[in-house]
Amino acid sequence: MRILFFLALLFSTAIARAQDPAPKIDPAKISVSGVSSGAFMAQQLHVAYSDIFSGMGSVAGGPFYCAQNMKPEDIATIKQQCMMGVGADLTADTYIAKAEELSTSGQIAPLANLKDDRVFIFNSQNDQVINPLLGNASRLFYNKFVDNDNIKAWANIPSFGPFYPVAHGMPTTKSLFDKFENIGDSVTPCAPSNSQQYAWFPNPLVRGNDPWIYHCNYGFLPGYNLGKDIFWHLYGEMKNTHSFDPANLYHFSQKPYVSDLDTDQALNDHGIGSTGYAYIPTACKSGNKACKLHVALHGCQQFPEWKFKGKIGTSLSGEEITFGDLFYKNIYNDLAESNDIVMLYPQAHNIGTQEADINPYGCWAFWAFSDDETQTYYTREGREMKMIASMVKALETGTLDLKQ
C-alpha cells in the first residue's frame, strides 16, 4: 500500500509540474505601459532599461526625471511640477540633458537603444489631474532619441473626436465599470465629472469616487479600448477573438525581487505590494512558441488593497469597495489571450494614509520615497526599477514562482 501511495504521489506531482506554465519569451518583444503614476514609471523603466524594453505606452503620465532630485518632503512642489505642470520644463530640455548624462555615466542603458523603439503617449486634453502639456513634454523627450515615425502621441480619442471629453484614467470597453457611474456621468462616460478627485483637488463639485477606469461608450458610439490601440502600435495588428481565462491568471511573491527588504511588511512600508500577478495565455503556457511580454503598471489608488466609497447616484453609493482585481483582470487580458502576449502586473502599495504622508495613494516611485533615493529612483539602481526588471528576467528564464 505504501508503495502504491508513493507512486500515486509521484504521479500527481508530475502532473502538477507538467501543468505549471513555462512561457518562452521573445526578448525582442518586451514592452511596458502604465496609467498615471504607472505611466511615469513606464517611461523611467523604458529609458533606464532600454536593453530590456523595446516599446512603451504612457497613459496620463509625464516625462522622465520630472520630479528631478527633489526630496520626499518637497512633495507639494513635486505635485505642482509633475501634475499641474507649474515649474516643469515643458521643453523637456532638462530631462533630455539628464538622460544623456546618466547614459554617459552608465546609470541607465545607452540611449542609442531607443532609436527603433515604439512609443505611444496618451494625455487627454481634458485631463483634470495631470496637465496634458506634460504629455507633450514626454513627446518632446522621445523625439530626441526615437525615430519620430515610431512615436504616436494623442490628446483625444480619434474615433470620438476632439470635442468628446476624456478624463484622467483608462478608457475601456468593459461594461462592468458602468456601476461606478452616476446618472450625470452616464451622459458622457469618460468626462471629467466621472473621476475620483484627490482630496486637495480645488473643485469639490466634480469630486466623485471611482477606480479611474471607464466604460467609454455613448449612444451609438461603441465602447473604446485604449489598451488595444497601445498594443496595436507596439506590436502590430491586434485580434480580439478570445476572452480572459481565469485559469491562466497567476500570482507570485514580490519579495524575492527586492534585494534589500526581507519581509512583506518591509515591502509595504517602502511602497511595494506583497503580491504581483501574471497572465499566461493558453498558447504560451507550454513554451512551444515564443510569446510577447508586456508589463502593465497600475496608477495611484489602483493597487488591490485600495478602498474607496461608491459615488452618490450609483448602485454602490456609500459602499466601501476594495479595488481588488479591477486593473489586472480587466484591461489587457482579453487581448493577451487573443494575441499571445504574456502579461506581468507588478504592484505598488501605499505608505501612510494621510495627505501629508510619503505615498498615501499607492503610487509608483516617480519621485524619491526616502532621502537616500533622490539620486537613484529613476536609474537602474532604483528599488522599484530593479524589482520590475528582475521580474522580467525571471519570466524570461522560467524562474518566476507562479502560483494559482
C-alpha positions as CSV (number, residue, x, y, z in Angstrom):
1,M,0.0,0.0,0.0
2,R,2.8,2.4,0.9
3,I,4.5,1.8,-2.5
4,L,1.2,2.4,-4.3
5,F,0.6,5.6,-2.3
6,F,4.2,6.8,-3.1
7,L,3.8,6.1,-6.8
8,A,0.4,7.9,-6.8
9,L,2.0,10.9,-5.1
10,L,4.9,10.9,-7.6
11,F,2.4,10.7,-10.5
12,S,0.2,13.5,-9.2
13,T,3.3,15.7,-8.6
14,A,4.5,15.1,-12.1
15,I,1.1,16.1,-13.5
16,A,1.1,19.3,-11.4
17,R,4.5,20.2,-12.6
18,A,3.6,19.4,-16.2
19,Q,0.7,21.9,-15.8
20,D,3.0,24.7,-14.5
21,P,3.3,27.4,-17.1
22,A,6.6,27.7,-18.8
23,P,6.3,30.5,-21.3
24,K,9.0,31.2,-23.8
25,I,9.5,35.0,-24.1
26,D,10.7,36.7,-27.3
27,P,13.4,39.1,-26.0
28,A,12.8,41.5,-28.9
29,K,9.1,41.9,-28.0
30,I,9.1,43.1,-24.3
31,S,7.3,46.3,-23.6
32,V,5.9,48.3,-20.7
33,S,3.0,50.6,-20.2
34,G,1.3,52.4,-17.3
35,V,-1.5,54.7,-16.2
36,S,-0.9,57.9,-14.3
37,S,2.0,57.2,-11.8
38,G,2.4,53.9,-13.7
39,A,2.9,56.0,-16.9
40,F,5.7,58.0,-15.2
41,M,7.3,54.7,-14.1
42,A,6.8,53.1,-17.5
43,Q,8.8,56.0,-19.1
44,Q,11.5,55.6,-16.4
45,L,11.8,51.9,-16.9
46,H,11.9,52.2,-20.7
47,V,14.7,54.8,-20.6
48,A,16.7,53.2,-17.8
49,Y,16.3,49.6,-19.1
50,S,16.1,50.1,-22.9
51,D,18.3,47.0,-23.2
52,I,15.2,45.1,-22.0
53,F,12.2,47.1,-23.2
54,S,11.6,47.8,-26.9
55,G,8.4,49.7,-26.6
56,M,6.4,51.9,-24.1
57,G,2.9,53.1,-23.6
58,S,2.1,56.1,-21.4
59,V,-1.5,57.0,-20.3
60,A,-2.0,60.2,-18.4
61,G,1.7,60.5,-17.3
62,G,4.6,62.8,-17.7
63,P,8.3,62.8,-18.7
64,F,11.3,61.0,-17.4
65,Y,13.0,62.8,-14.5
66,C,10.0,65.2,-14.0
67,A,10.5,65.3,-10.2
68,Q,14.2,65.7,-10.6
69,N,16.2,65.2,-7.4
70,M,13.7,66.6,-5.0
71,K,13.4,65.1,-1.6
72,P,10.2,63.4,-0.2
73,E,9.4,66.5,1.9
74,D,9.2,68.5,-1.3
75,I,6.0,66.6,-2.2
76,A,3.9,69.8,-2.6
77,T,6.4,71.1,-5.2
78,I,6.5,67.7,-6.9
79,K,2.8,67.8,-7.3
80,Q,2.8,71.3,-8.7
81,Q,5.6,70.4,-11.1
82,C,4.6,66.9,-12.2
83,M,0.8,67.1,-12.0
84,M,-0.1,70.7,-12.5
85,G,2.9,71.4,-14.7
86,V,3.8,74.5,-12.6
87,G,7.6,74.8,-12.7
88,A,8.0,71.8,-15.1
89,D,10.3,72.1,-18.1
90,L,7.8,71.9,-20.8
91,T,10.5,72.0,-23.4
92,A,11.9,68.8,-22.0
93,D,15.5,70.1,-22.3
94,T,16.3,69.5,-18.6
95,Y,15.0,65.9,-18.8
96,I,16.9,65.2,-22.1
97,A,20.2,66.6,-20.6
98,K,19.8,64.4,-17.5
99,A,19.2,61.3,-19.6
100,E,22.3,62.0,-21.7
101,E,24.3,62.5,-18.5
102,L,23.1,59.3,-17.0
103,S,23.6,57.3,-20.2
104,T,27.2,58.5,-20.4
105,S,27.9,57.5,-16.8
106,G,26.3,54.1,-17.2
107,Q,23.5,54.7,-14.7
108,I,20.9,54.0,-17.4
109,A,21.2,51.9,-20.6
110,P,22.7,53.6,-23.7
111,L,20.1,56.0,-25.2
112,A,21.1,54.7,-28.6
113,N,18.9,51.6,-27.8
114,L,15.8,53.8,-28.0
115,K,16.1,54.7,-31.7
116,D,14.0,51.9,-33.2
117,D,11.6,51.5,-30.2
118,R,7.8,52.1,-30.4
119,V,6.3,54.7,-28.2
120,F,2.6,55.5,-27.5
121,I,1.7,58.6,-25.4
122,F,-1.9,59.5,-24.5
123,N,-2.6,62.6,-22.4
124,S,-6.2,63.8,-22.8
125,Q,-6.7,67.5,-23.4
126,N,-9.4,67.2,-20.7
127,D,-7.3,65.6,-18.1
128,Q,-8.1,67.3,-14.8
129,V,-5.3,65.7,-12.7
130,I,-2.2,65.7,-15.0
131,N,-1.6,68.8,-17.1
132,P,-1.7,67.5,-20.7
133,L,1.3,69.7,-21.5
134,L,3.3,67.2,-19.5
135,G,2.4,64.6,-22.1
136,N,3.7,66.9,-24.8
137,A,7.0,67.2,-22.8
138,S,7.1,63.4,-22.9
139,R,6.7,63.6,-26.7
140,L,9.5,66.2,-27.0
141,F,11.7,64.0,-24.8
142,Y,11.2,61.0,-27.0
143,N,11.6,63.0,-30.2
144,K,15.2,63.4,-29.3
145,F,16.0,59.7,-29.1
146,V,13.4,57.8,-31.0
147,D,12.7,57.7,-34.7
148,N,9.7,60.1,-34.9
149,D,7.8,57.7,-37.2
150,N,7.7,55.3,-34.2
151,I,6.0,57.8,-31.8
152,K,2.3,58.1,-31.6
153,A,1.0,60.9,-29.3
154,W,-2.7,61.6,-28.8
155,A,-4.6,64.3,-26.9
156,N,-8.0,62.8,-27.6
157,I,-9.6,59.6,-28.9
158,P,-9.6,60.0,-32.7
159,S,-12.8,57.9,-33.2
160,F,-14.7,60.1,-30.7
161,G,-13.2,63.4,-31.8
162,P,-11.6,66.4,-30.0
163,F,-14.9,67.6,-28.5
164,Y,-15.6,64.4,-26.6
165,P,-14.2,64.9,-23.1
166,V,-12.0,62.2,-21.7
167,A,-10.9,62.3,-18.1
168,H,-7.8,61.2,-16.3
169,G,-7.7,57.4,-16.4
170,M,-8.0,54.4,-18.6
171,P,-10.8,54.1,-21.3
172,T,-12.1,50.5,-21.8
173,T,-14.9,48.6,-23.4
174,K,-15.8,46.9,-20.2
175,S,-19.4,47.4,-19.1
176,L,-18.6,46.4,-15.5
177,F,-17.4,49.9,-14.9
178,D,-20.9,51.3,-15.6
179,K,-21.8,50.5,-12.0
180,F,-19.3,53.2,-10.8
181,E,-21.0,55.9,-12.9
182,N,-23.9,58.0,-11.6
183,I,-26.6,59.4,-13.9
184,G,-24.7,62.6,-14.7
185,D,-21.6,60.6,-15.7
186,S,-23.6,58.4,-18.0
187,V,-24.2,61.3,-20.3
188,T,-20.5,61.5,-21.2
189,P,-19.0,58.4,-19.6
190,C,-15.3,59.4,-20.0
191,A,-15.9,63.0,-18.9
192,P,-14.1,64.8,-16.1
193,S,-17.1,64.6,-13.8
194,N,-16.7,60.9,-13.9
195,S,-13.5,60.9,-11.9
196,Q,-12.3,60.4,-8.3
197,Q,-10.5,63.6,-7.3
198,Y,-7.7,63.8,-4.9
199,A,-8.7,65.5,-1.6
200,W,-6.6,68.5,-2.4
201,F,-8.1,69.0,-5.9
202,P,-9.7,72.5,-6.0
203,N,-13.1,71.6,-7.4
204,P,-15.1,69.5,-5.0
205,L,-18.3,69.9,-7.1
206,V,-16.9,67.3,-9.6
207,R,-15.2,65.1,-7.0
208,G,-16.5,61.6,-7.0
209,N,-15.2,58.2,-6.2
210,D,-14.4,55.5,-8.8
211,P,-11.4,53.5,-10.0
212,W,-10.0,55.8,-12.7
213,I,-11.2,53.2,-15.3
214,Y,-14.1,54.0,-17.6
215,H,-16.5,52.2,-19.9
216,C,-16.2,54.7,-22.7
217,N,-19.3,54.5,-24.9
218,Y,-22.0,57.0,-25.7
219,G,-25.2,56.4,-27.7
220,F,-24.4,54.7,-30.9
221,L,-20.6,55.0,-30.3
222,P,-19.3,51.7,-29.2
223,G,-17.1,51.2,-26.2
224,Y,-13.5,52.2,-26.7
225,N,-10.4,50.2,-25.6
226,L,-7.3,52.3,-25.4
227,G,-5.3,49.2,-24.5
228,K,-5.9,47.8,-28.0
229,D,-4.5,50.9,-29.7
230,I,-1.4,50.8,-27.4
231,F,-0.8,47.1,-28.3
232,W,-1.5,47.8,-32.0
233,H,1.2,50.4,-32.0
234,L,3.7,48.4,-30.0
235,Y,3.2,45.0,-31.7
236,G,1.1,45.4,-34.9
237,E,-2.4,44.4,-35.7
238,M,-4.4,43.0,-32.8
239,K,-7.0,40.3,-32.9
240,N,-9.9,40.2,-30.3
241,T,-11.1,36.7,-30.7
242,H,-10.7,35.2,-27.2
243,S,-11.7,36.1,-23.7
244,F,-9.8,36.2,-20.5
245,D,-9.4,32.7,-19.0
246,P,-9.3,32.8,-15.1
247,A,-7.2,29.5,-15.2
248,N,-4.4,31.5,-16.8
249,L,-4.1,34.1,-14.1
250,Y,-1.3,33.5,-11.6
251,H,0.2,35.3,-8.6
252,F,3.7,35.4,-7.1
253,S,5.6,36.9,-4.2
254,Q,7.3,40.2,-5.0
255,K,9.7,39.8,-2.0
256,P,12.4,37.7,-3.9
257,Y,12.9,40.6,-6.4
258,V,13.7,43.2,-3.8
259,S,17.2,42.6,-2.6
260,D,17.3,44.9,0.4
261,L,13.9,44.1,2.0
262,D,13.1,40.7,3.5
263,T,9.5,40.8,4.8
264,D,6.2,41.7,3.2
265,Q,5.7,44.4,5.8
266,A,9.0,46.0,4.9
267,L,7.9,46.0,1.2
268,N,4.6,47.7,2.1
269,D,6.4,50.2,4.3
270,H,8.5,51.2,1.2
271,G,5.6,51.4,-1.2
272,I,5.7,47.9,-2.7
273,G,2.9,45.4,-2.7
274,S,3.5,41.9,-1.3
275,T,1.9,40.1,-4.3
276,G,2.3,40.5,-8.1
277,Y,0.2,38.9,-10.9
278,A,0.8,37.4,-14.3
279,Y,-1.4,36.3,-17.1
280,I,-0.1,33.5,-19.2
281,P,-2.2,32.9,-22.4
282,T,-3.1,29.4,-23.2
283,A,-0.9,29.3,-26.3
284,C,2.1,30.4,-24.2
285,K,1.9,28.0,-21.3
286,S,3.8,25.1,-22.8
287,G,6.7,27.1,-24.1
288,N,6.4,25.7,-27.6
289,K,6.2,29.1,-29.1
290,A,7.9,32.5,-28.4
291,C,5.4,34.9,-27.0
292,K,5.5,38.6,-26.4
293,L,5.7,40.1,-22.9
294,H,4.1,43.3,-21.6
295,V,4.5,44.8,-18.2
296,A,1.4,46.8,-17.2
297,L,1.7,49.3,-14.3
298,H,-1.4,50.5,-12.4
299,G,-1.9,54.1,-11.3
300,C,-2.3,55.6,-7.9
301,Q,-5.3,54.2,-6.0
302,Q,-5.4,51.2,-8.2
303,F,-3.5,48.6,-6.2
304,P,-5.5,45.7,-4.9
305,E,-5.9,46.8,-1.3
306,W,-7.1,50.3,-2.0
307,K,-10.5,51.1,-0.6
308,F,-12.9,53.8,-1.9
309,K,-16.6,54.7,-1.4
310,G,-19.2,54.3,-4.1
311,K,-20.3,57.5,-5.7
312,I,-23.6,59.1,-4.9
313,G,-26.2,58.2,-7.5
314,T,-24.7,54.8,-8.3
315,S,-25.7,51.3,-7.2
316,L,-22.6,51.4,-5.0
317,S,-23.4,54.7,-3.3
318,G,-21.7,55.0,0.0
319,E,-20.5,51.4,-0.1
320,E,-16.8,50.8,0.8
321,I,-15.2,49.0,-2.1
322,T,-11.8,47.3,-2.3
323,F,-10.1,47.9,-5.6
324,G,-9.1,44.3,-5.8
325,D,-8.6,42.8,-9.3
326,L,-10.2,45.7,-11.3
327,F,-6.9,46.6,-13.1
328,Y,-5.0,43.3,-13.5
329,K,-8.0,41.4,-14.8
330,N,-10.0,43.9,-16.9
331,I,-7.7,46.0,-19.1
332,Y,-5.5,43.7,-21.2
333,N,-6.1,40.0,-20.7
334,D,-8.7,39.5,-23.5
335,L,-6.1,41.0,-25.9
336,A,-3.3,39.0,-24.3
337,E,-5.2,35.7,-24.7
338,S,-6.1,36.6,-28.3
339,N,-2.6,37.7,-29.4
340,D,-0.2,35.5,-27.3
341,I,1.0,38.3,-25.0
342,V,2.3,37.3,-21.5
343,M,1.2,39.9,-19.0
344,L,3.1,40.9,-15.9
345,Y,1.4,43.1,-13.3
346,P,3.7,44.3,-10.5
347,Q,2.0,46.0,-7.6
348,A,2.8,49.1,-5.6
349,H,1.4,49.9,-2.1
350,N,0.6,53.0,-0.1
351,I,2.9,54.4,2.6
352,G,0.7,56.1,5.2
353,T,-2.9,57.2,4.7
354,Q,-2.8,60.9,5.2
355,E,-2.3,63.6,2.6
356,A,1.0,64.6,4.2
357,D,2.4,61.1,4.2
358,I,5.0,59.9,1.8
359,N,2.8,57.9,-0.6
360,P,-0.8,57.6,0.7
361,Y,-2.3,56.6,-2.6
362,G,0.0,53.7,-3.5
363,C,1.7,55.4,-6.5
364,W,4.8,54.2,-8.2
365,A,8.1,55.9,-7.3
366,F,8.4,58.6,-9.9
367,W,9.8,60.7,-7.1
368,A,12.0,59.7,-4.2
369,F,10.2,58.0,-1.2
370,S,13.3,58.5,1.0
371,D,16.2,60.9,1.1
372,D,18.8,58.3,0.1
373,E,16.8,57.6,-3.1
374,T,16.9,61.1,-4.6
375,Q,19.8,60.2,-6.9
376,T,18.7,56.7,-7.8
377,Y,14.9,56.2,-8.1
378,Y,15.0,57.0,-11.9
379,T,18.2,54.9,-12.6
380,R,18.9,51.2,-12.9
381,E,19.6,51.3,-9.1
382,G,16.1,52.4,-8.2
383,R,14.5,49.9,-5.9
384,E,11.2,49.6,-7.8
385,M,13.0,49.7,-11.2
386,K,15.4,46.9,-10.3
387,M,12.5,44.9,-8.9
388,I,10.5,45.0,-12.1
389,A,13.5,44.4,-14.3
390,S,14.3,41.3,-12.1
391,M,10.7,40.0,-12.5
392,V,11.0,40.3,-16.3
393,K,14.3,38.4,-16.3
394,A,12.7,35.7,-14.0
395,L,9.9,35.3,-16.5
396,E,12.4,35.0,-19.4
397,T,14.4,32.3,-17.6
398,G,11.4,30.4,-16.2
399,T,12.2,31.1,-12.6
400,L,9.3,33.3,-11.6
401,D,7.5,31.2,-9.0
402,L,3.9,31.4,-10.3
403,K,1.0,30.1,-8.2
404,Q,-2.7,29.8,-8.8
